[in-house]
Amino acid sequence: MRYELIREIFNQCSGNQMRDVFVSTVETEDTEAYLMAQLVGTEISVERTPTRDGVIYDVVTDGLHQRFSFTED
């Protein structure tokens, strides 16, 4: 299946609400397996939220908050 992937990396600096945003297209049958292959860290927590046309993963890796939004293409 083909997805549009939006990856947001939240800024950890207090008072700074900017974030880095990357957009790409990925092909995978398992979004969670794809996501876990991308993550590096010793402490990883993942929260999965299904949406009408995809899924959103909120991830914290060693204190860094990221959001991966998969939308069916």
All heavy atoms as TSV, in Angstrom:
chain	resi	resn	atom	element	x	y	z
A	1	MET	N	N	0.840	-1.168	0.000
A	1	MET	CA	C	0.000	0.000	0.000
A	1	MET	C	C	0.895	1.245	0.000
A	1	MET	O	O	1.949	1.259	0.598
A	1	MET	CB	C	-0.899	-0.029	1.232
A	1	MET	CG	C	-1.964	1.026	1.204
A	1	MET	SD	S	-3.247	0.753	2.430
A	1	MET	CE	C	-4.125	-0.568	1.647
A	2	ARG	N	N	0.426	2.268	-0.635
A	2	ARG	CA	C	1.202	3.510	-0.764
A	2	ARG	C	C	0.628	4.570	0.186
A	2	ARG	O	O	-0.582	4.766	0.244
A	2	ARG	CB	C	1.116	3.982	-2.202
A	2	ARG	CG	C	2.006	5.105	-2.540
A	2	ARG	CD	C	1.877	5.393	-4.019
A	2	ARG	NE	N	2.473	6.675	-4.290
A	2	ARG	CZ	C	3.180	6.942	-5.353
A	2	ARG	NH1	N	3.342	6.034	-6.268
A	2	ARG	NH2	N	3.703	8.135	-5.521
A	3	TYR	N	N	1.529	5.263	0.898
A	3	TYR	CA	C	1.134	6.287	1.872
A	3	TYR	C	C	1.914	7.571	1.659
A	3	TYR	O	O	3.078	7.541	1.259
A	3	TYR	CB	C	1.430	5.820	3.301
A	3	TYR	CG	C	0.625	4.652	3.776
A	3	TYR	CD1	C	1.098	3.359	3.624
A	3	TYR	CD2	C	-0.607	4.841	4.391
A	3	TYR	CE1	C	0.367	2.274	4.073
A	3	TYR	CE2	C	-1.347	3.768	4.845
A	3	TYR	CZ	C	-0.857	2.485	4.678
A	3	TYR	OH	O	-1.597	1.416	5.121
A	4	GLU	N	N	1.262	8.687	1.967
A	4	GLU	CA	C	1.980	9.942	2.150
A	4	GLU	C	C	2.368	9.968	3.624
A	4	GLU	O	O	1.533	9.735	4.492
A	4	GLU	CB	C	1.101	11.143	1.842
A	4	GLU	CG	C	1.819	12.457	2.117
A	4	GLU	CD	C	0.927	13.665	1.939
A	4	GLU	OE1	O	0.006	13.821	2.767
A	4	GLU	OE2	O	1.153	14.418	0.995
A	5	LEU	N	N	3.634	10.201	3.901
A	5	LEU	CA	C	4.132	10.233	5.277
A	5	LEU	C	C	4.560	11.647	5.614
A	5	LEU	O	O	5.381	12.247	4.911
A	5	LEU	CB	C	5.311	9.278	5.444
A	5	LEU	CG	C	6.069	9.365	6.768
A	5	LEU	CD1	C	5.148	9.067	7.945
A	5	LEU	CD2	C	7.269	8.433	6.757
A	6	ILE	N	N	3.981	12.188	6.683
A	6	ILE	CA	C	4.409	13.484	7.207
A	6	ILE	C	C	5.076	13.217	8.553
A	6	ILE	O	O	4.446	12.674	9.464
A	6	ILE	CB	C	3.228	14.452	7.366
A	6	ILE	CG1	C	2.570	14.702	6.008
A	6	ILE	CG2	C	3.703	15.773	8.001
A	6	ILE	CD1	C	1.308	15.516	6.070
A	7	ARG	N	N	6.334	13.578	8.653
A	7	ARG	CA	C	7.103	13.381	9.889
A	7	ARG	C	C	7.383	14.746	10.499
A	7	ARG	O	O	7.992	15.605	9.865
A	7	ARG	CB	C	8.417	12.672	9.586
A	7	ARG	CG	C	9.278	12.454	10.793
A	7	ARG	CD	C	10.559	11.768	10.412
A	7	ARG	NE	N	11.384	11.506	11.583
A	7	ARG	CZ	C	12.599	10.986	11.525
A	7	ARG	NH1	N	13.119	10.659	10.364
A	7	ARG	NH2	N	13.278	10.791	12.626
A	8	GLU	N	N	6.905	14.944	11.725
A	8	GLU	CA	C	7.115	16.199	12.440
A	8	GLU	C	C	8.043	15.933	13.617
A	8	GLU	O	O	7.809	15.009	14.390
A	8	GLU	CB	C	5.792	16.743	12.963
A	8	GLU	CG	C	4.770	17.013	11.889
A	8	GLU	CD	C	3.425	17.329	12.478
A	8	GLU	OE1	O	3.225	18.480	12.907
A	8	GLU	OE2	O	2.585	16.413	12.526
A	9	ILE	N	N	9.060	16.741	13.764
A	9	ILE	CA	C	9.976	16.653	14.899
A	9	ILE	C	C	9.766	17.911	15.721
A	9	ILE	O	O	10.018	19.021	15.256
A	9	ILE	CB	C	11.440	16.523	14.449
A	9	ILE	CG1	C	11.597	15.295	13.541
A	9	ILE	CG2	C	12.357	16.457	15.657
A	9	ILE	CD1	C	12.960	15.170	12.901
A	10	PHE	N	N	9.275	17.737	16.934
A	10	PHE	CA	C	8.929	18.861	17.788
A	10	PHE	C	C	10.178	19.430	18.452
A	10	PHE	O	O	11.039	18.689	18.913
A	10	PHE	CB	C	7.914	18.423	18.856
A	10	PHE	CG	C	6.585	18.042	18.271
A	10	PHE	CD1	C	6.348	16.759	17.816
A	10	PHE	CD2	C	5.578	18.980	18.159
A	10	PHE	CE1	C	5.137	16.412	17.264
A	10	PHE	CE2	C	4.361	18.643	17.607
A	10	PHE	CZ	C	4.137	17.353	17.159
A	11	ASN	N	N	10.261	20.754	18.522
A	11	ASN	CA	C	11.376	21.452	19.131
A	11	ASN	C	C	11.278	21.343	20.654
A	11	ASN	O	O	10.247	21.644	21.231
A	11	ASN	CB	C	11.378	22.914	18.693
A	11	ASN	CG	C	12.655	23.617	19.042
A	11	ASN	OD1	O	13.198	23.447	20.119
A	11	ASN	ND2	N	13.139	24.420	18.121
A	12	GLN	N	N	12.350	20.948	21.303
A	12	GLN	CA	C	12.361	20.751	22.754
A	12	GLN	C	C	12.694	22.020	23.540
A	12	GLN	O	O	12.602	22.035	24.755
A	12	GLN	CB	C	13.370	19.657	23.119
A	12	GLN	CG	C	13.064	18.313	22.484
A	12	GLN	CD	C	11.727	17.753	22.912
A	12	GLN	OE1	O	11.385	17.764	24.085
A	12	GLN	NE2	N	10.948	17.283	21.963
A	13	CYS	N	N	13.065	23.102	22.826
A	13	CYS	CA	C	13.423	24.344	23.506
A	13	CYS	C	C	12.169	25.040	24.028
A	13	CYS	O	O	11.195	25.198	23.300
A	13	CYS	CB	C	14.156	25.279	22.552
A	13	CYS	SG	S	15.705	24.619	21.961
A	14	SER	N	N	12.203	25.453	25.267
A	14	SER	CA	C	11.035	26.116	25.843
A	14	SER	C	C	10.761	27.427	25.116
A	14	SER	O	O	11.673	28.162	24.758
A	14	SER	CB	C	11.250	26.374	27.334
A	14	SER	OG	O	12.337	27.253	27.518
A	15	GLY	N	N	9.477	27.696	24.876
A	15	GLY	CA	C	9.082	28.923	24.214
A	15	GLY	C	C	9.186	28.887	22.699
A	15	GLY	O	O	8.762	29.808	22.030
A	16	ASN	N	N	9.749	27.827	22.135
A	16	ASN	CA	C	9.893	27.719	20.682
A	16	ASN	C	C	8.907	26.675	20.176
A	16	ASN	O	O	9.054	25.498	20.448
A	16	ASN	CB	C	11.324	27.328	20.312
A	16	ASN	CG	C	11.560	27.378	18.819
A	16	ASN	OD1	O	10.632	27.385	18.030
A	16	ASN	ND2	N	12.823	27.397	18.442
A	17	GLN	N	N	7.898	27.099	19.439
A	17	GLN	CA	C	6.864	26.189	18.958
A	17	GLN	C	C	7.132	25.690	17.534
A	17	GLN	O	O	6.299	25.003	16.963
A	17	GLN	CB	C	5.496	26.882	19.008
A	17	GLN	CG	C	5.077	27.273	20.408
A	17	GLN	CD	C	4.985	26.078	21.337
A	17	GLN	OE1	O	4.393	25.064	20.999
A	17	GLN	NE2	N	5.592	26.183	22.507
A	18	MET	N	N	8.265	26.037	16.951
A	18	MET	CA	C	8.594	25.591	15.594
A	18	MET	C	C	8.895	24.098	15.607
A	18	MET	O	O	9.300	23.544	16.617
A	18	MET	CB	C	9.806	26.352	15.063
A	18	MET	CG	C	9.578	27.838	14.916
A	18	MET	SD	S	8.285	28.261	13.754
A	18	MET	CE	C	9.009	27.714	12.247
A	19	ARG	N	N	8.681	23.462	14.460
A	19	ARG	CA	C	9.016	22.059	14.327
A	19	ARG	C	C	9.530	21.793	12.927
A	19	ARG	O	O	9.208	22.516	11.997
A	19	ARG	CB	C	7.822	21.174	14.637
A	19	ARG	CG	C	6.626	21.414	13.737
A	19	ARG	CD	C	5.444	20.574	14.106
A	19	ARG	NE	N	4.725	21.213	15.183
A	19	ARG	CZ	C	3.518	20.875	15.580
A	19	ARG	NH1	N	2.880	19.911	15.008
A	19	ARG	NH2	N	2.927	21.492	16.563
A	20	ASP	N	N	10.337	20.762	12.790
A	20	ASP	CA	C	10.807	20.342	11.468
A	20	ASP	C	C	9.742	19.424	10.881
A	20	ASP	O	O	9.210	18.561	11.579
A	20	ASP	CB	C	12.126	19.584	11.585
A	20	ASP	CG	C	13.271	20.469	12.030
A	20	ASP	OD1	O	13.265	21.656	11.655
A	20	ASP	OD2	O	14.166	19.988	12.743
A	21	VAL	N	N	9.432	19.606	9.611
A	21	VAL	CA	C	8.410	18.800	8.941
A	21	VAL	C	C	9.004	18.238	7.647
A	21	VAL	O	O	9.577	18.980	6.849
A	21	VAL	CB	C	7.152	19.638	8.620
A	21	VAL	CG1	C	6.122	18.802	7.892
A	21	VAL	CG2	C	6.566	20.224	9.891
A	22	PHE	N	N	8.862	16.924	7.474
A	22	PHE	CA	C	9.344	16.241	6.278
A	22	PHE	C	C	8.181	15.480	5.660
A	22	PHE	O	O	7.439	14.802	6.365
A	22	PHE	CB	C	10.469	15.262	6.632
A	22	PHE	CG	C	11.617	15.915	7.342
A	22	PHE	CD1	C	11.673	15.931	8.728
A	22	PHE	CD2	C	12.635	16.522	6.639
A	22	PHE	CE1	C	12.719	16.545	9.401
A	22	PHE	CE2	C	13.689	17.142	7.299
A	22	PHE	CZ	C	13.737	17.150	8.680
A	23	VAL	N	N	8.030	15.579	4.343
A	23	VAL	CA	C	6.950	14.898	3.632
A	23	VAL	C	C	7.575	13.945	2.619
A	23	VAL	O	O	8.505	14.319	1.886
A	23	VAL	CB	C	6.036	15.915	2.905
A	23	VAL	CG1	C	4.927	15.203	2.151
A	23	VAL	CG2	C	5.451	16.910	3.900
A	24	SER	N	N	7.074	12.693	2.593
A	24	SER	CA	C	7.571	11.718	1.630
A	24	SER	C	C	6.461	10.732	1.290
A	24	SER	O	O	5.400	10.737	1.910
A	24	SER	CB	C	8.785	10.972	2.197
A	24	SER	OG	O	8.432	10.283	3.384
A	25	THR	N	N	6.720	9.906	0.300
A	25	THR	CA	C	5.808	8.841	-0.077
A	25	THR	C	C	6.497	7.511	0.220
A	25	THR	O	O	7.669	7.334	-0.127
A	25	THR	CB	C	5.461	8.930	-1.578
A	25	THR	OG1	O	4.870	10.202	-1.827
A	25	THR	CG2	C	4.482	7.842	-1.982
A	26	VAL	N	N	5.778	6.603	0.885
A	26	VAL	CA	C	6.346	5.301	1.217
A	26	VAL	C	C	5.380	4.208	0.772
A	26	VAL	O	O	4.171	4.419	0.714
A	26	VAL	CB	C	6.646	5.156	2.730
A	26	VAL	CG1	C	7.683	6.152	3.166
A	26	VAL	CG2	C	5.396	5.285	3.564
A	27	GLU	N	N	5.944	3.050	0.457
A	27	GLU	CA	C	5.130	1.879	0.156
A	27	GLU	C	C	5.427	0.825	1.200
A	27	GLU	O	O	6.582	0.440	1.381
A	27	GLU	CB	C	5.430	1.362	-1.241
A	27	GLU	CG	C	4.909	2.295	-2.314
A	27	GLU	CD	C	4.785	1.630	-3.666
A	27	GLU	OE1	O	4.532	0.421	-3.725
A	27	GLU	OE2	O	4.939	2.349	-4.657
A	28	THR	N	N	4.377	0.401	1.905
A	28	THR	CA	C	4.531	-0.611	2.944
A	28	THR	C	C	3.186	-1.281	3.192
A	28	THR	O	O	2.141	-0.669	2.996
A	28	THR	CB	C	5.084	-0.006	4.252
A	28	THR	OG1	O	5.293	-1.053	5.193
A	28	THR	CG2	C	4.150	1.034	4.833
A	29	GLU	N	N	3.224	-2.514	3.628
A	29	GLU	CA	C	2.006	-3.218	4.013
A	29	GLU	C	C	1.755	-3.084	5.513
A	29	GLU	O	O	0.662	-3.346	5.984
A	29	GLU	CB	C	2.087	-4.698	3.624
A	29	GLU	CG	C	2.104	-4.926	2.131
A	29	GLU	CD	C	0.873	-4.369	1.432
A	29	GLU	OE1	O	-0.248	-4.541	1.952
A	29	GLU	OE2	O	1.032	-3.741	0.364
A	30	ASP	N	N	2.795	-2.680	6.261
A	30	ASP	CA	C	2.691	-2.596	7.721
A	30	ASP	C	C	3.335	-1.289	8.185
A	30	ASP	O	O	4.563	-1.193	8.281
A	30	ASP	CB	C	3.391	-3.807	8.350
A	30	ASP	CG	C	3.233	-3.882	9.851
A	30	ASP	OD1	O	2.794	-2.897	10.477
A	30	ASP	OD2	O	3.564	-4.944	10.417
A	31	THR	N	N	2.502	-0.289	8.486
A	31	THR	CA	C	3.030	1.020	8.876
A	31	THR	C	C	3.826	0.947	10.176
A	31	THR	O	O	4.827	1.633	10.326
A	31	THR	CB	C	1.905	2.060	9.020
A	31	THR	OG1	O	0.935	1.588	9.959
A	31	THR	CG2	C	1.246	2.336	7.683
A	32	GLU	N	N	3.386	0.118	11.116
A	32	GLU	CA	C	4.104	0.025	12.396
A	32	GLU	C	C	5.486	-0.588	12.216
A	32	GLU	O	O	6.456	-0.127	12.798
A	32	GLU	CB	C	3.289	-0.763	13.407
A	32	GLU	CG	C	3.873	-0.669	14.792
A	32	GLU	CD	C	2.902	-1.077	15.879
A	32	GLU	OE1	O	1.702	-1.228	15.612
A	32	GLU	OE2	O	3.375	-1.242	17.013
A	33	ALA	N	N	5.603	-1.627	11.391
A	33	ALA	CA	C	6.909	-2.236	11.128
A	33	ALA	C	C	7.823	-1.239	10.417
A	33	ALA	O	O	9.018	-1.141	10.739
A	33	ALA	CB	C	6.747	-3.501	10.295
A	34	TYR	N	N	7.273	-0.476	9.468
A	34	TYR	CA	C	8.054	0.551	8.778
A	34	TYR	C	C	8.562	1.581	9.783
A	34	TYR	O	O	9.733	1.955	9.775
A	34	TYR	CB	C	7.207	1.229	7.696
A	34	TYR	CG	C	7.939	2.336	6.997
A	34	TYR	CD1	C	8.734	2.084	5.889
A	34	TYR	CD2	C	7.866	3.655	7.468
A	34	TYR	CE1	C	9.427	3.108	5.253
A	34	TYR	CE2	C	8.559	4.673	6.840
A	34	TYR	CZ	C	9.341	4.393	5.741
A	34	TYR	OH	O	10.031	5.408	5.129
A	35	LEU	N	N	7.663	2.035	10.657
A	35	LEU	CA	C	8.017	3.044	11.658
A	35	LEU	C	C	9.133	2.538	12.573
A	35	LEU	O	O	10.122	3.227	12.796
A	35	LEU	CB	C	6.783	3.404	12.489
A	35	LEU	CG	C	7.023	4.325	13.679
A	35	LEU	CD1	C	7.372	5.726	13.194
A	35	LEU	CD2	C	5.817	4.348	14.575
A	36	MET	N	N	8.975	1.338	13.103
A	36	MET	CA	C	9.957	0.812	14.057
A	36	MET	C	C	11.339	0.656	13.405
A	36	MET	O	O	12.358	0.809	14.074
A	36	MET	CB	C	9.481	-0.519	14.634
A	36	MET	CG	C	8.220	-0.365	15.480
A	36	MET	SD	S	8.298	0.919	16.757
A	36	MET	CE	C	9.320	0.119	17.965
A	37	ALA	N	N	11.370	0.389	12.100
A	37	ALA	CA	C	12.651	0.277	11.396
A	37	ALA	C	C	13.340	1.636	11.279
A	37	ALA	O	O	14.562	1.693	11.122
A	37	ALA	CB	C	12.428	-0.328	10.012
A	38	GLN	N	N	12.582	2.722	11.376
A	38	GLN	CA	C	13.141	4.074	11.253
A	38	GLN	C	C	13.653	4.634	12.579
A	38	GLN	O	O	14.426	5.584	12.591
A	38	GLN	CB	C	12.078	5.049	10.711
A	38	GLN	CG	C	11.454	4.636	9.405
A	38	GLN	CD	C	12.470	4.472	8.303
A	38	GLN	OE1	O	13.272	5.359	8.062
A	38	GLN	NE2	N	12.439	3.333	7.637
A	39	LEU	N	N	13.213	4.051	13.694
A	39	LEU	CA	C	13.503	4.627	15.008
A	39	LEU	C	C	14.808	4.105	15.586
A	39	LEU	O	O	15.125	2.925	15.469
A	39	LEU	CB	C	12.361	4.326	15.974
A	39	LEU	CG	C	10.987	4.861	15.567
A	39	LEU	CD1	C	9.950	4.456	16.596
A	39	LEU	CD2	C	11.034	6.371	15.403
A	40	VAL	N	N	15.539	5.004	16.228
A	40	VAL	CA	C	16.784	4.662	16.905
A	40	VAL	C	C	16.709	5.261	18.303
A	40	VAL	O	O	16.353	6.419	18.469
A	40	VAL	CB	C	18.004	5.240	16.150
A	40	VAL	CG1	C	19.281	4.953	16.902
A	40	VAL	CG2	C	18.068	4.711	14.734
A	41	GLY	N	N	17.024	4.461	19.293
A	41	GLY	CA	C	17.027	4.964	20.658
A	41	GLY	C	C	16.955	3.822	21.651
A	41	GLY	O	O	16.634	2.691	21.299
A	42	THR	N	N	17.236	4.140	22.907
A	42	THR	CA	C	17.182	3.113	23.947
A	42	THR	C	C	15.834	3.102	24.649
A	42	THR	O	O	15.398	2.056	25.117
A	42	THR	CB	C	18.305	3.319	24.980
A	42	THR	OG1	O	18.203	4.647	25.510
A	42	THR	CG2	C	19.670	3.144	24.347
A	43	GLU	N	N	15.177	4.258	24.727
A	43	GLU	CA	C	13.850	4.347	25.325
A	43	GLU	C	C	12.878	4.849	24.265
A	43	GLU	O	O	12.960	5.996	23.839
A	43	GLU	CB	C	13.849	5.304	26.521
A	43	GLU	CG	C	14.643	4.793	27.695
A	43	GLU	CD	C	14.545	5.730	28.887
A	43	GLU	OE1	O	13.475	6.351	29.075
A	43	GLU	OE2	O	15.542	5.839	29.603
A	44	ILE	N	N	11.975	3.969	23.838
A	44	ILE	CA	C	11.032	4.311	22.775
A	44	ILE	C	C	9.620	4.051	23.264
A	44	ILE	O	O	9.321	2.967	23.760
A	44	ILE	CB	C	11.297	3.477	21.508
A	44	ILE	CG1	C	12.705	3.753	20.973
A	44	ILE	CG2	C	10.255	3.763	20.436
A	44	ILE	CD1	C	13.112	2.854	19.825
A	45	SER	N	N	8.745	5.066	23.142
A	45	SER	CA	C	7.329	4.854	23.427
A	45	SER	C	C	6.535	5.290	22.192
A	45	SER	O	O	6.868	6.282	21.550
A	45	SER	CB	C	6.870	5.625	24.663
A	45	SER	OG	O	6.752	6.995	24.389
A	46	VAL	N	N	5.509	4.510	21.866
A	46	VAL	CA	C	4.717	4.753	20.665
A	46	VAL	C	C	3.246	4.757	21.039
A	46	VAL	O	O	2.769	3.852	21.715
A	46	VAL	CB	C	4.984	3.660	19.602
A	46	VAL	CG1	C	4.123	3.895	18.368
A	46	VAL	CG2	C	6.449	3.614	19.224
A	47	GLU	N	N	2.531	5.792	20.591
A	47	GLU	CA	C	1.081	5.868	20.776
A	47	GLU	C	C	0.452	5.915	19.390
A	47	GLU	O	O	0.759	6.787	18.588
A	47	GLU	CB	C	0.706	7.125	21.561
A	47	GLU	CG	C	-0.769	7.246	21.831
A	47	GLU	CD	C	-1.077	8.497	22.633
A	47	GLU	OE1	O	-0.366	8.770	23.617
A	47	GLU	OE2	O	-2.028	9.203	22.246
A	48	ARG	N	N	-0.434	4.959	19.110
A	48	ARG	CA	C	-1.053	4.818	17.779
A	48	ARG	C	C	-2.476	5.359	17.813
A	48	ARG	O	O	-3.258	5.013	18.692
A	48	ARG	CB	C	-1.075	3.342	17.403
A	48	ARG	CG	C	-1.634	3.045	16.046
A	48	ARG	CD	C	-1.610	1.525	15.813
A	48	ARG	NE	N	-1.888	1.197	14.443
A	48	ARG	CZ	C	-3.099	1.062	13.939
A	48	ARG	NH1	N	-4.156	1.234	14.695
A	48	ARG	NH2	N	-3.255	0.754	12.667
A	49	THR	N	N	-2.816	6.208	16.823
A	49	THR	CA	C	-4.166	6.764	16.708
A	49	THR	C	C	-4.671	6.516	15.288
A	49	THR	O	O	-4.164	7.121	14.340
A	49	THR	CB	C	-4.173	8.283	16.992
A	49	THR	OG1	O	-3.575	8.523	18.258
A	49	THR	CG2	C	-5.586	8.832	16.966
A	50	PRO	N	N	-5.653	5.621	15.113
A	50	PRO	CA	C	-6.216	5.408	13.780
A	50	PRO	C	C	-6.997	6.635	13.321
A	50	PRO	O	O	-7.625	7.322	14.130
A	50	PRO	CB	C	-7.155	4.220	13.951
A	50	PRO	CG	C	-6.941	3.693	15.325
A	50	PRO	CD	C	-6.234	4.741	16.113
A	51	THR	N	N	-6.955	6.913	12.024
A	51	THR	CA	C	-7.727	7.995	11.433
A	51	THR	C	C	-8.596	7.420	10.319
A	51	THR	O	O	-8.481	6.240	9.983
A	51	THR	CB	C	-6.815	9.099	10.872
A	51	THR	OG1	O	-6.039	8.558	9.795
A	51	THR	CG2	C	-5.903	9.676	11.938
A	52	ARG	N	N	-9.435	8.243	9.755
A	52	ARG	CA	C	-10.355	7.789	8.703
A	52	ARG	C	C	-9.603	7.227	7.496
A	52	ARG	O	O	-10.030	6.255	6.891
A	52	ARG	CB	C	-11.242	8.950	8.282
A	52	ARG	CG	C	-12.297	8.628	7.273
A	52	ARG	CD	C	-13.265	9.775	7.054
A	52	ARG	NE	N	-12.665	11.085	7.150
A	52	ARG	CZ	C	-12.345	11.849	6.125
A	52	ARG	NH1	N	-12.591	11.452	4.903
A	52	ARG	NH2	N	-11.797	13.029	6.311
A	53	ASP	N	N	-8.461	7.821	7.153
A	53	ASP	CA	C	-7.732	7.396	5.955
A	53	ASP	C	C	-6.273	7.047	6.210
A	53	ASP	O	O	-5.447	7.115	5.318
A	53	ASP	CB	C	-7.835	8.468	4.881
A	53	ASP	CG	C	-7.393	9.840	5.379
A	53	ASP	OD1	O	-7.090	9.968	6.573
A	53	ASP	OD2	O	-7.354	10.785	4.568
A	54	GLY	N	N	-5.952	6.647	7.439
A	54	GLY	CA	C	-4.578	6.268	7.753
A	54	GLY	C	C	-4.373	6.065	9.237
A	54	GLY	O	O	-5.261	5.584	9.943
A	55	VAL	N	N	-3.209	6.449	9.714
A	55	VAL	CA	C	-2.864	6.278	11.128
A	55	VAL	C	C	-1.812	7.314	11.514
A	55	VAL	O	O	-1.000	7.732	10.686
A	55	VAL	CB	C	-2.362	4.839	11.410
A	55	VAL	CG1	C	-1.083	4.552	10.659
A	55	VAL	CG2	C	-2.205	4.576	12.884
A	56	ILE	N	N	-1.858	7.748	12.775
A	56	ILE	CA	C	-0.877	8.694	13.313
A	56	ILE	C	C	-0.161	8.014	14.473
A	56	ILE	O	O	-0.805	7.417	15.343
A	56	ILE	CB	C	-1.547	9.987	13.799
A	56	ILE	CG1	C	-2.208	10.712	12.626
A	56	ILE	CG2	C	-0.526	10.901	14.500
A	56	ILE	CD1	C	-3.053	11.895	13.037
A	57	TYR	N	N	1.154	8.115	14.483
A	57	TYR	CA	C	1.968	7.597	15.579
A	57	TYR	C	C	2.651	8.773	16.267
A	57	TYR	O	O	3.365	9.540	15.623
A	57	TYR	CB	C	3.042	6.637	15.075
A	57	TYR	CG	C	2.507	5.375	14.454
A	57	TYR	CD1	C	2.337	5.265	13.086
A	57	TYR	CD2	C	2.180	4.278	15.242
A	57	TYR	CE1	C	1.858	4.106	12.502
A	57	TYR	CE2	C	1.696	3.118	14.673
A	57	TYR	CZ	C	1.545	3.035	13.306
A	57	TYR	OH	O	1.060	1.878	12.740
A	58	ASP	N	N	2.424	8.919	17.564
A	58	ASP	CA	C	3.182	9.868	18.367
A	58	ASP	C	C	4.271	9.059	19.048
A	58	ASP	O	O	3.984	8.090	19.760
A	58	ASP	CB	C	2.287	10.570	19.389
A	58	ASP	CG	C	1.529	11.729	18.772
A	58	ASP	OD1	O	2.193	12.709	18.404
A	58	ASP	OD2	O	0.301	11.632	18.636
A	59	VAL	N	N	5.504	9.467	18.836
A	59	VAL	CA	C	6.659	8.689	19.267
A	59	VAL	C	C	7.566	9.559	20.126
A	59	VAL	O	O	7.797	10.723	19.801
A	59	VAL	CB	C	7.455	8.188	18.031
A	59	VAL	CG1	C	8.684	7.426	18.451
A	59	VAL	CG2	C	6.569	7.351	17.125
A	60	VAL	N	N	8.082	8.986	21.196
A	60	VAL	CA	C	9.121	9.646	21.988
A	60	VAL	C	C	10.306	8.693	22.028
A	60	VAL	O	O	10.189	7.553	22.492
A	60	VAL	CB	C	8.633	9.979	23.415
A	60	VAL	CG1	C	9.763	10.607	24.222
A	60	VAL	CG2	C	7.424	10.892	23.376
A	61	THR	N	N	11.441	9.150	21.492
A	61	THR	CA	C	12.667	8.366	21.505
A	61	THR	C	C	13.719	9.129	22.292
A	61	THR	O	O	14.140	10.207	21.881
A	61	THR	CB	C	13.198	8.093	20.077
A	61	THR	OG1	O	13.301	9.338	19.390
A	61	THR	CG2	C	12.277	7.176	19.312
A	62	ASP	N	N	14.072	8.577	23.427
A	62	ASP	CA	C	15.069	9.211	24.297
A	62	ASP	C	C	14.750	10.688	24.546
A	62	ASP	O	O	15.621	11.550	24.512
A	62	ASP	CB	C	16.478	9.073	23.716
A	62	ASP	CG	C	16.928	7.620	23.644
A	62	ASP	OD1	O	16.443	6.812	24.457
A	62	ASP	OD2	O	17.761	7.285	22.780
A	63	GLY	N	N	13.475	11.006	24.747
A	63	GLY	CA	C	13.049	12.358	25.072
A	63	GLY	C	C	12.684	13.228	23.884
A	63	GLY	O	O	12.193	14.335	24.056
A	64	LEU	N	N	12.920	12.764	22.659
A	64	LEU	CA	C	12.602	13.531	21.457
A	64	LEU	C	C	11.210	13.140	20.952
A	64	LEU	O	O	10.970	11.978	20.628
A	64	LEU	CB	C	13.632	13.263	20.355
A	64	LEU	CG	C	13.395	13.979	19.026
A	64	LEU	CD1	C	13.510	15.490	19.199
A	64	LEU	CD2	C	14.365	13.468	17.987
A	65	HIS	N	N	10.285	14.110	20.893
A	65	HIS	CA	C	8.913	13.863	20.448
A	65	HIS	C	C	8.815	14.038	18.937
A	65	HIS	O	O	9.205	15.066	18.406
A	65	HIS	CB	C	7.961	14.824	21.151
A	65	HIS	CG	C	6.524	14.635	20.773
A	65	HIS	ND1	N	5.590	15.607	20.945
A	65	HIS	CD2	C	5.851	13.598	20.219
A	65	HIS	CE1	C	4.421	15.176	20.520
A	65	HIS	NE2	N	4.562	13.962	20.061
A	66	GLN	N	N	8.249	13.013	18.286
A	66	GLN	CA	C	8.032	13.055	16.845
A	66	GLN	C	C	6.620	12.552	16.544
A	66	GLN	O	O	6.066	11.761	17.302
A	66	GLN	CB	C	9.015	12.147	16.106
A	66	GLN	CG	C	10.472	12.501	16.322
A	66	GLN	CD	C	11.379	11.560	15.596
A	66	GLN	OE1	O	11.496	11.632	14.375
A	66	GLN	NE2	N	12.018	10.675	16.329
A	67	ARG	N	N	6.068	13.004	15.437
A	67	ARG	CA	C	4.748	12.519	14.989
A	67	ARG	C	C	4.888	12.051	13.547
A	67	ARG	O	O	5.395	12.762	12.689
A	67	ARG	CB	C	3.693	13.606	15.091
A	67	ARG	CG	C	2.321	13.143	14.592
A	67	ARG	CD	C	1.240	14.162	14.873
A	67	ARG	NE	N	1.047	14.236	16.326
A	67	ARG	CZ	C	0.804	15.373	16.983
A	67	ARG	NH1	N	0.718	16.513	16.337
A	67	ARG	NH2	N	0.641	15.351	18.284
A	68	PHE	N	N	4.436	10.824	13.283
A	68	PHE	CA	C	4.433	10.242	11.961
A	68	PHE	C	C	2.991	10.055	11.531
A	68	PHE	O	O	2.261	9.279	12.140
A	68	PHE	CB	C	5.143	8.881	11.972
A	68	PHE	CG	C	6.611	8.946	12.297
A	68	PHE	CD1	C	7.060	9.056	13.601
A	68	PHE	CD2	C	7.551	8.876	11.278
A	68	PHE	CE1	C	8.413	9.095	13.905
A	68	PHE	CE2	C	8.911	8.926	11.572
A	68	PHE	CZ	C	9.336	9.035	12.886
A	69	SER	N	N	2.571	10.764	10.488
A	69	SER	CA	C	1.199	10.675	9.989
A	69	SER	C	C	1.209	9.964	8.640
A	69	SER	O	O	1.753	10.485	7.659
A	69	SER	CB	C	0.595	12.071	9.826
A	69	SER	OG	O	0.611	12.763	11.048
A	70	PHE	N	N	0.617	8.758	8.604
A	70	PHE	CA	C	0.495	7.985	7.379
A	70	PHE	C	C	-0.912	8.189	6.828
A	70	PHE	O	O	-1.898	7.908	7.515
A	70	PHE	CB	C	0.690	6.491	7.660
A	70	PHE	CG	C	2.097	6.104	8.036
A	70	PHE	CD1	C	2.536	6.195	9.352
A	70	PHE	CD2	C	2.969	5.620	7.075
A	70	PHE	CE1	C	3.818	5.800	9.700
A	70	PHE	CE2	C	4.255	5.241	7.412
A	70	PHE	CZ	C	4.695	5.330	8.720
A	71	THR	N	N	-1.019	8.669	5.589
A	71	THR	CA	C	-2.305	8.862	4.928
A	71	THR	C	C	-2.288	8.074	3.620
A	71	THR	O	O	-1.338	8.211	2.833
A	71	THR	CB	C	-2.543	10.361	4.619
A	71	THR	OG1	O	-2.427	11.103	5.838
A	71	THR	CG2	C	-3.934	10.587	4.047
A	72	GLU	N	N	-3.321	7.265	3.401
A	72	GLU	CA	C	-3.376	6.464	2.175
A	72	GLU	C	C	-3.334	7.372	0.962
A	72	GLU	O	O	-4.010	8.384	0.907
A	72	GLU	CB	C	-4.633	5.599	2.154
A	72	GLU	CG	C	-4.595	4.493	3.179
A	72	GLU	CD	C	-5.820	3.605	3.114
A	72	GLU	OE1	O	-6.472	3.516	2.046
A	72	GLU	OE2	O	-6.126	2.985	4.137
A	73	ASP	N	N	-2.489	7.001	0.025
A	73	ASP	CA	C	-2.278	7.814	-1.177
A	73	ASP	C	C	-3.204	7.362	-2.292
A	73	ASP	O	O	-3.497	6.254	-2.494
A	73	ASP	CB	C	-0.813	7.704	-1.607
A	73	ASP	CG	C	-0.423	8.759	-2.612
A	73	ASP	OD1	O	-1.112	9.786	-2.705
A	73	ASP	OD2	O	0.580	8.530	-3.302
